[in-house]
């Protein structure tokens, strides 16, 4: 969502739609004609306005129609959205969100003039993890590949952007002593958010799945969470049985009408960072609750194919990481060799 800019108003710079985040410039060219241009980000608009005014003072003539410049990145993004929508595209919902974000922030750039450094710079400023970096890099590449296929651009600058190295080793999970400390803090300082945390830890849902829940997904009688394809990452439905704690957590949230959202917010906010800090838990993010769920199931000798179905993994290879995730599980396996 765009936020209102707090800088002082600047002559020749404006938003056509207030708080849209899309900035325009207006100026008089070297021939005395009044001009307006849609730019995009405010910082880009400031730079272009200064250039246009400098050109006017120097007597540089503008093209007959500025709109006849090369195809914009926004146009490429729009075409890619159509491509994704018309196909059985993996992770469709997240792909559409990423394309829309890039379109909003980079839409007014001339696509043919975009450099690998432009993409690398955006990634370094807007992605916090190697995984997110690589997902957005893939989206950039998809946008330009489709554009090349349709002869809108000649090169794919994303190909020359280095892929970040992801750590696919042992997943970080919440140890029993950490869980005990965290729940003490939650019960003391953040009791209203305890149901959110309990549901996350004991269902293994992705953050986007959990916070997209409406009460139509919750069956309190059969004690199941029925995730529909429109809210799952992979576009596949799955059903997760409730533990007693999860069932109790949903009861405390007081369900309203059948279509109401379960959670008013769309992600955990400041309380999550504060609670972890107070509990002395480091290097642990909300998504790691999912790792905790899978790891604990593995420790209790739940078969990998069952963990795969509960977690919604597309392949058993993803689930297999948890088969050796804990020292206890490996120790138990070795001890079996010594038993007759």
C-alpha positions as CSV (number, residue, x, y, z in Angstrom):
1,X,0.0,0.0,0.0
2,X,1.3,3.4,-0.9
3,X,2.0,5.8,1.9
4,X,1.6,9.5,1.9
5,X,4.9,11.3,1.3
6,X,5.9,13.6,4.1
7,X,8.3,15.8,2.1
8,X,7.3,19.4,1.4
9,X,5.3,20.0,-1.8
10,X,7.5,20.7,-4.8
11,X,6.4,22.8,-7.8
12,X,6.0,20.7,-10.9
13,X,5.6,17.4,-9.0
14,X,2.3,15.9,-8.1
15,X,0.2,12.7,-7.6
16,X,-2.7,12.5,-10.0
17,X,-4.4,10.3,-7.5
18,X,-3.5,11.3,-3.9
19,X,-1.6,8.6,-2.0
20,X,-1.3,6.4,-5.1
21,X,2.5,6.4,-5.0
22,X,2.4,7.2,-8.8
23,X,4.1,10.6,-9.4
24,X,3.8,13.0,-12.4
25,X,5.8,16.0,-13.5
26,X,4.7,19.2,-15.3
27,X,7.0,21.7,-16.9
28,X,7.4,24.0,-19.9
29,X,9.6,22.8,-22.7
30,X,12.1,24.9,-24.7
31,X,9.3,25.9,-27.1
32,X,7.1,27.2,-24.3
33,X,4.7,24.3,-24.5
34,X,3.2,23.0,-21.3
35,X,4.0,19.3,-20.7
36,X,3.0,16.5,-18.3
37,X,4.6,13.1,-17.8
38,X,3.7,10.1,-15.7
39,X,6.8,8.8,-14.0
40,X,6.2,6.5,-11.0
41,X,8.3,6.7,-7.9
42,X,8.8,10.1,-6.4
43,X,12.6,9.9,-6.4
44,X,12.5,9.1,-10.2
45,X,10.1,12.0,-10.8
46,X,12.3,14.5,-9.0
47,X,15.3,13.5,-11.2
48,X,13.3,13.6,-14.4
49,X,11.8,16.9,-13.6
50,X,15.3,18.4,-13.0
51,X,16.5,17.0,-16.3
52,X,13.5,18.3,-18.3
53,X,14.0,21.8,-16.8
54,X,17.7,21.7,-17.6
55,X,16.9,20.6,-21.2
56,X,14.4,23.4,-21.5
57,X,17.0,26.0,-20.4
58,X,19.6,24.6,-22.8
59,X,17.1,24.7,-25.7
60,X,17.0,20.9,-26.1
61,X,13.9,20.0,-28.1
62,X,11.6,17.2,-26.9
63,X,10.3,14.4,-29.1
64,X,7.0,15.1,-30.9
65,X,5.3,12.6,-28.7
66,X,7.1,11.4,-25.5
67,X,4.7,8.5,-25.3
68,X,6.3,6.9,-28.3
69,X,9.3,5.9,-26.3
70,X,10.1,2.2,-25.9
71,X,7.9,-0.3,-24.2
72,X,7.8,0.1,-20.4
73,X,8.4,-2.5,-17.8
74,X,4.8,-2.1,-16.7
75,X,3.7,-3.4,-20.1
76,X,5.9,-6.4,-19.8
77,X,4.6,-7.1,-16.4
78,X,1.0,-6.9,-17.6
79,X,1.7,-9.4,-20.3
80,X,3.3,-11.7,-17.8
81,X,0.2,-11.5,-15.5
82,X,-1.9,-12.7,-18.4
83,X,0.5,-15.5,-19.1
84,X,0.4,-16.7,-15.5
85,X,-3.3,-16.4,-15.2
86,X,-4.0,-18.5,-18.4
87,X,-1.7,-21.4,-17.3
88,X,-1.5,-24.0,-14.5
89,X,1.4,-22.0,-13.1
90,X,3.1,-23.3,-10.0
91,X,2.8,-21.1,-7.0
92,X,0.4,-18.9,-9.0
93,X,-0.8,-16.7,-6.1
94,X,2.7,-15.7,-5.0
95,X,3.9,-15.2,-8.5
96,X,1.1,-12.8,-9.2
97,X,1.8,-10.8,-6.0
98,X,5.5,-10.5,-7.0
99,X,4.8,-9.4,-10.5
100,X,2.4,-6.8,-9.3
101,X,4.9,-5.4,-6.8
102,X,7.6,-5.1,-9.5
103,X,5.1,-3.5,-11.8
104,X,4.1,-0.9,-9.2
105,X,7.7,0.0,-8.2
106,X,9.5,-0.3,-11.6
107,X,6.7,0.1,-14.1
108,X,7.7,3.3,-15.7
109,X,11.2,2.3,-16.5
110,X,11.9,1.7,-20.2
111,X,12.3,-2.1,-20.4
112,X,15.0,-2.2,-23.1
113,X,17.2,0.1,-21.1
114,X,17.0,-1.9,-17.9
115,X,20.5,-3.2,-16.9
116,X,21.4,-6.2,-14.7
117,X,22.7,-3.6,-12.2
118,X,19.1,-2.1,-11.9
119,X,17.7,-5.5,-11.1
120,X,20.6,-6.4,-8.7
121,X,20.2,-3.1,-6.9
122,X,16.4,-3.6,-6.4
123,X,17.0,-7.1,-5.1
124,X,19.6,-6.0,-2.6
125,X,17.4,-3.3,-1.2
126,X,14.1,-5.2,-1.2
127,X,14.9,-8.8,-0.3
128,X,16.1,-10.0,3.1
129,X,16.8,-13.6,2.5
130,X,18.5,-15.7,-0.2
131,X,15.3,-17.5,-0.9
132,X,13.3,-14.3,-1.5
133,X,16.1,-12.9,-3.6
134,X,16.0,-15.9,-5.9
135,X,12.2,-16.0,-6.1
136,X,12.1,-12.4,-7.3
137,X,15.1,-12.9,-9.6
138,X,13.1,-15.8,-11.2
139,X,10.1,-13.5,-11.7
140,X,12.3,-10.8,-13.4
141,X,13.6,-13.5,-15.7
142,X,10.2,-14.8,-16.5
143,X,9.0,-11.3,-17.4
144,X,11.9,-10.7,-19.8
145,X,11.7,-14.3,-21.3
146,X,8.1,-13.7,-22.2
147,X,8.9,-10.3,-23.6
148,X,11.7,-11.8,-25.8
149,X,9.4,-14.5,-27.0
150,X,6.9,-11.8,-28.1
151,X,9.6,-9.6,-29.6
152,X,9.1,-6.7,-27.2
153,X,12.7,-6.7,-26.0
154,X,15.9,-8.3,-27.3
155,X,17.7,-9.3,-24.1
156,X,17.0,-10.7,-20.6
157,X,19.1,-8.7,-18.1
158,X,18.0,-10.9,-15.2
159,X,20.2,-13.7,-16.6
160,X,23.3,-11.8,-15.7
161,X,22.2,-11.3,-12.0
162,X,23.8,-13.7,-9.6
163,X,21.6,-16.2,-7.9
164,X,21.9,-16.0,-4.1
165,X,23.2,-19.1,-2.3
166,X,20.5,-20.7,-0.2
167,X,21.2,-22.6,3.0
168,X,19.3,-25.9,2.5
169,X,21.0,-27.6,5.5
170,X,19.4,-28.5,8.8
171,X,16.2,-26.4,9.4
172,X,16.1,-24.2,12.4
173,X,13.4,-25.4,14.8
174,X,12.2,-24.4,18.2
175,X,13.9,-26.5,20.9
176,X,11.7,-27.6,23.9
177,X,13.5,-25.2,26.3
178,X,13.0,-22.3,23.9
179,X,9.3,-23.2,23.5
180,X,8.9,-23.1,27.3
181,X,10.6,-19.7,27.5
182,X,8.6,-18.3,24.6
183,X,5.2,-19.5,26.0
184,X,6.0,-18.0,29.4
185,X,6.6,-14.6,27.7
186,X,3.4,-15.0,25.6
187,X,1.2,-15.9,28.6
188,X,2.6,-13.0,30.6
189,X,2.9,-10.2,28.0
190,X,1.0,-11.2,24.8
191,X,-1.9,-13.5,25.8
192,X,-4.1,-12.2,23.0
193,X,-1.7,-13.5,20.4
194,X,-1.2,-16.9,22.0
195,X,-3.8,-18.6,19.8
196,X,-1.9,-17.4,16.7
197,X,1.3,-18.9,17.8
198,X,-0.3,-22.1,19.0
199,X,-2.1,-22.6,15.6
200,X,1.1,-21.9,13.7
201,X,3.3,-24.3,15.7
202,X,0.8,-27.2,15.8
203,X,-0.6,-27.1,12.2
204,X,2.5,-26.3,10.1
205,X,0.6,-23.9,8.0
206,X,2.5,-21.3,5.9
207,X,2.1,-17.8,7.1
208,X,0.1,-16.8,4.1
209,X,-2.2,-19.8,4.5
210,X,-2.8,-19.1,8.2
211,X,-3.6,-15.5,7.8
212,X,-5.9,-16.0,4.8
213,X,-8.1,-18.3,6.8
214,X,-11.9,-17.6,7.0
215,X,-14.3,-19.4,9.3
216,X,-15.6,-21.4,6.3
217,X,-12.2,-23.2,6.4
218,X,-12.6,-24.2,10.0
219,X,-14.8,-27.2,10.9
220,X,-15.0,-27.2,14.7
221,X,-17.2,-30.4,14.8
222,X,-14.9,-32.6,12.9
223,X,-11.9,-30.7,14.2
224,X,-10.3,-30.1,10.8
225,X,-8.8,-27.1,9.0
226,X,-9.8,-27.5,5.4
227,X,-7.4,-25.4,3.2
228,X,-8.7,-24.6,-0.2
229,X,-6.6,-24.2,-3.4
230,X,-7.1,-20.4,-3.4
231,X,-5.1,-19.9,-0.2
232,X,-2.4,-22.6,-0.4
233,X,1.0,-21.9,-1.9
234,X,0.8,-24.7,-4.4
235,X,-2.8,-24.4,-5.3
236,X,-3.7,-27.8,-3.9
237,X,-6.3,-28.5,-1.2
238,X,-5.3,-30.2,2.1
239,X,-6.9,-30.9,5.4
240,X,-5.1,-30.6,8.8
241,X,-6.6,-32.3,11.9
242,X,-6.6,-30.1,15.0
243,X,-4.8,-30.9,18.2
244,X,-6.7,-30.2,21.5
245,X,-4.6,-27.0,21.9
246,X,-5.4,-25.8,18.3
247,X,-9.1,-26.6,18.8
248,X,-9.1,-24.6,22.0
249,X,-7.2,-21.7,20.3
250,X,-9.9,-21.4,17.6
251,X,-12.6,-21.4,20.3
252,X,-11.0,-18.4,22.0
253,X,-11.0,-16.5,18.7
254,X,-14.8,-16.4,18.8
255,X,-15.9,-17.3,15.3
256,X,-18.4,-14.9,13.7
257,X,-20.2,-15.2,10.4
258,X,-19.1,-18.1,8.1
259,X,-17.1,-15.9,5.7
260,X,-15.4,-13.7,8.3
261,X,-11.6,-13.8,8.5
262,X,-10.2,-15.7,11.4
263,X,-7.4,-13.1,12.0
264,X,-7.8,-9.4,11.6
265,X,-4.2,-8.9,10.6
266,X,-2.3,-10.4,7.7
267,X,0.9,-11.3,9.4
268,X,2.4,-11.3,13.0
269,X,3.5,-7.8,13.9
270,X,5.8,-6.2,16.4
271,X,4.6,-8.5,19.2
272,X,6.4,-11.4,17.6
273,X,9.8,-9.8,17.4
274,X,9.4,-8.4,21.0
275,X,8.4,-11.8,22.4
276,X,11.3,-13.6,20.8
277,X,13.7,-11.0,22.1
278,X,12.3,-11.3,25.7
279,X,12.6,-15.1,25.5
280,X,16.2,-14.9,24.3
281,X,15.5,-16.7,21.0
282,X,17.7,-15.8,18.1
283,X,17.9,-16.7,14.5
284,X,14.3,-17.8,14.4
285,X,11.6,-16.4,12.2
286,X,7.8,-17.1,11.9
287,X,8.3,-19.5,9.0
288,X,10.5,-21.7,11.3
289,X,7.3,-22.6,13.2
290,X,6.6,-24.8,10.1
291,X,10.1,-26.4,10.5
292,X,9.3,-27.1,14.2
293,X,6.0,-28.8,13.3
294,X,7.7,-31.1,10.7
295,X,10.7,-31.8,12.9
296,X,8.6,-32.8,15.9
297,X,6.5,-35.1,13.8
298,X,9.7,-36.7,12.4
299,X,11.0,-37.2,16.0
300,X,7.8,-39.1,16.9
301,X,8.5,-41.5,13.9
302,X,5.6,-40.2,11.8
303,X,6.1,-41.5,8.2
304,X,7.5,-39.0,5.8
305,X,4.6,-39.3,3.4
306,X,2.2,-38.3,6.2
307,X,4.3,-35.3,7.1
308,X,4.4,-34.4,3.4
309,X,0.6,-34.4,3.2
310,X,0.1,-32.4,6.4
311,X,2.7,-29.8,5.4
312,X,1.6,-29.6,1.8
313,X,5.0,-30.3,0.3
314,X,4.9,-30.9,-3.4
315,X,7.7,-33.5,-3.3
316,X,8.9,-36.0,-0.7
317,X,12.5,-34.6,-1.3
318,X,11.4,-31.4,0.6
319,X,10.0,-33.5,3.5
320,X,13.1,-35.7,3.6
321,X,15.1,-32.8,5.2
322,X,13.3,-33.5,8.5
323,X,14.1,-37.2,8.5
324,X,17.6,-36.3,9.9
325,X,16.7,-32.9,11.4
326,X,17.3,-33.8,15.1
327,X,20.2,-35.5,16.9
328,X,17.7,-37.6,18.9
329,X,16.2,-39.1,15.8
330,X,19.7,-40.1,14.5
331,X,20.7,-41.4,17.9
332,X,17.6,-43.6,18.1
333,X,18.3,-44.9,14.6
334,X,21.8,-46.0,15.5
335,X,20.8,-47.5,18.8
336,X,18.4,-49.8,16.9
337,X,21.5,-51.4,15.3
338,X,22.7,-52.6,18.7
339,X,19.4,-54.3,19.6
340,X,18.9,-58.0,18.9
